Amino acid sequence: MDFITASLHILNILLAIGLLYVYGQNYVKIKSKYTAGLIVFVSLFLLQSFMGLYYDMSMVMYSSLQAETAAKLLEGLKLVSFAILLWVSWD
């Protein structure tokens, strides 16, 4: 993994932690379903970012079966995250 890719993963993680902090503060004040959904969404995005960093650093993407499994898992996390965001935004 190159320096730029690692830096982008780390920046995404830091941004997600910042969002989690903001949404957490808002949830304490507002206690709304929308804010709770945003916390879950950002938490799943954070998990996806950590997993992406791990897979990239361990070079698991060079193995086709492992790469396919990792890609499915990461895309699945994104799907669940966006589904939750849509669900809480729809109301």
Residue frames relative to the residue before (quaternion, step in Angstrom):
aa qw qx qy qz dx dy dz
M 1.0000 0.0000 0.0000 0.0000 0.00 0.00 0.00
D 0.3673 -0.7431 0.5163 0.2153 3.53 -0.92 0.87
F 0.7081 -0.4804 0.3285 0.3998 3.53 -1.34 0.32
I 0.6510 0.5294 -0.3266 0.4351 3.60 0.93 -0.83
T 0.6604 0.5027 -0.3108 0.4632 3.58 0.91 -0.89
A 0.6535 0.5010 -0.3137 0.4729 3.58 0.93 -0.87
S 0.6459 0.5236 -0.3175 0.4559 3.58 0.97 -0.83
L 0.6533 0.5079 -0.3155 0.4645 3.58 0.96 -0.82
H 0.6294 0.5184 -0.3361 0.4713 3.59 0.97 -0.77
I 0.6833 0.4884 -0.2894 0.4591 3.57 0.87 -0.95
L 0.6373 0.5125 -0.3277 0.4731 3.60 1.02 -0.74
N 0.6357 0.5176 -0.3302 0.4679 3.60 0.99 -0.78
I 0.6415 0.5185 -0.3174 0.4679 3.56 1.01 -0.81
L 0.6669 0.4953 -0.3034 0.4667 3.60 0.92 -0.87
L 0.6448 0.5085 -0.3208 0.4718 3.59 1.00 -0.79
A 0.6537 0.5093 -0.3153 0.4625 3.58 0.95 -0.83
I 0.6315 0.5137 -0.3328 0.4760 3.59 1.03 -0.75
G 0.6342 0.5240 -0.3209 0.4693 3.59 1.03 -0.77
L 0.6570 0.4958 -0.3053 0.4789 3.57 0.95 -0.85
L 0.6340 0.5352 -0.3250 0.4538 3.56 0.99 -0.84
Y 0.6378 0.5186 -0.3200 0.4711 3.57 1.02 -0.78
V 0.6723 0.4963 -0.2967 0.4622 3.59 0.87 -0.97
Y 0.6879 0.4725 -0.2890 0.4691 3.58 0.85 -0.95
G 0.6155 0.5446 -0.3430 0.4548 3.58 1.08 -0.67
Q 0.6521 0.5023 -0.3031 0.4802 3.56 0.98 -0.86
N 0.6549 0.5044 -0.3077 0.4712 3.57 0.99 -0.82
Y 0.6534 0.5184 -0.3280 0.4436 3.58 0.97 -0.80
V 0.6133 0.5443 -0.3498 0.4531 3.59 1.03 -0.73
K 0.7102 0.4488 -0.2517 0.4804 3.60 1.01 -0.81
I 0.8009 0.3521 -0.1476 0.4613 3.59 0.81 -1.06
K 0.1113 -0.8298 0.5278 0.1431 3.60 1.00 -0.90
S 0.3738 0.7352 -0.4892 0.2834 3.60 0.89 0.87
K 0.6138 -0.5549 0.4234 0.3689 3.54 -1.26 0.53
Y 0.6162 0.5610 -0.3382 0.4373 3.57 1.03 -0.76
T 0.6802 0.4770 -0.2889 0.4757 3.58 0.88 -0.92
A 0.6263 0.5220 -0.3358 0.4717 3.60 1.02 -0.74
G 0.6426 0.5189 -0.3134 0.4687 3.58 1.03 -0.78
L 0.6360 0.5189 -0.3224 0.4714 3.58 1.04 -0.75
I 0.6224 0.5291 -0.3392 0.4666 3.59 1.05 -0.72
V 0.6577 0.4907 -0.3077 0.4817 3.60 0.94 -0.86
F 0.6357 0.5419 -0.3196 0.4473 3.58 0.97 -0.90
V 0.6998 0.4555 -0.2720 0.4784 3.58 0.79 -1.00
S 0.6168 0.5416 -0.3489 0.4522 3.61 1.03 -0.70
L 0.6686 0.4776 -0.2995 0.4850 3.60 0.96 -0.83
F 0.6246 0.5233 -0.3333 0.4743 3.58 1.05 -0.71
L 0.6358 0.5213 -0.3160 0.4735 3.57 1.05 -0.80
L 0.6369 0.5135 -0.3208 0.4773 3.58 0.97 -0.82
Q 0.6493 0.5141 -0.3064 0.4693 3.58 0.97 -0.87
S 0.6542 0.5112 -0.3143 0.4603 3.60 0.99 -0.78
F 0.6471 0.5022 -0.3190 0.4767 3.59 0.97 -0.81
M 0.6642 0.5006 -0.3059 0.4635 3.57 0.95 -0.87
G 0.6343 0.5281 -0.3246 0.4619 3.58 1.01 -0.79
L 0.6452 0.5074 -0.3126 0.4781 3.56 0.99 -0.82
Y 0.6503 0.5148 -0.3164 0.4604 3.58 0.95 -0.86
Y 0.6880 0.4805 -0.2949 0.4570 3.59 0.80 -0.98
D 0.6587 0.4990 -0.3165 0.4657 3.57 0.97 -0.76
M 0.6896 0.4796 -0.2899 0.4586 3.58 0.93 -0.83
S 0.7087 0.4435 -0.2743 0.4751 3.60 1.03 -0.64
M 0.4022 -0.7545 0.4377 0.2780 3.59 1.34 0.03
V 0.2738 0.7923 -0.5030 0.2105 3.56 1.15 0.56
M 0.5684 0.6301 -0.3781 0.3701 3.60 1.16 -0.40
Y 0.5763 0.5927 -0.3890 0.4065 3.61 1.21 -0.15
S 0.6668 0.4454 -0.2980 0.5179 3.59 1.23 -0.25
S 0.4589 -0.7432 0.4068 0.2674 3.58 -0.52 1.13
L 0.6704 0.4820 -0.3182 0.4658 3.63 0.88 -0.80
Q 0.6719 0.4773 -0.2940 0.4840 3.56 0.94 -0.86
A 0.6300 0.5302 -0.3359 0.4574 3.58 1.02 -0.74
E 0.6495 0.5130 -0.3164 0.4636 3.57 0.95 -0.82
T 0.6541 0.5061 -0.3060 0.4715 3.58 0.95 -0.88
A 0.6646 0.5016 -0.3032 0.4635 3.58 0.90 -0.92
A 0.6583 0.5113 -0.3138 0.4548 3.59 0.91 -0.89
K 0.6493 0.5086 -0.3205 0.4659 3.59 0.96 -0.84
L 0.6642 0.5070 -0.3071 0.4556 3.57 0.91 -0.90
L 0.6806 0.4842 -0.2901 0.4671 3.59 0.88 -0.91
E 0.6668 0.4798 -0.3082 0.4798 3.59 0.93 -0.81
G 0.6160 0.5480 -0.3366 0.4548 3.58 1.11 -0.68
L 0.6367 0.5176 -0.3208 0.4731 3.56 1.02 -0.78
K 0.6504 0.5029 -0.3183 0.4721 3.57 0.98 -0.79
L 0.6335 0.5382 -0.3285 0.4485 3.58 1.00 -0.83
V 0.6629 0.4911 -0.3017 0.4779 3.59 0.89 -0.92
S 0.6479 0.5310 -0.3180 0.4440 3.59 0.94 -0.87
F 0.7047 0.4461 -0.2723 0.4798 3.57 0.81 -0.95
A 0.6065 0.5442 -0.3570 0.4566 3.61 1.08 -0.60
I 0.6520 0.4988 -0.3114 0.4787 3.59 0.97 -0.82
L 0.6460 0.5165 -0.3225 0.4604 3.58 0.95 -0.84
L 0.6538 0.4961 -0.3110 0.4792 3.59 0.96 -0.82
W 0.6449 0.5391 -0.3223 0.4354 3.59 0.94 -0.88
V 0.7246 0.4162 -0.2627 0.4825 3.60 0.82 -0.91
S 0.6493 0.5116 -0.3271 0.4579 3.60 1.14 -0.48
W 0.5938 0.6201 -0.3567 0.3684 3.58 1.13 -0.60
D 0.6404 0.5489 -0.3304 0.4236 3.62 1.01 -0.76
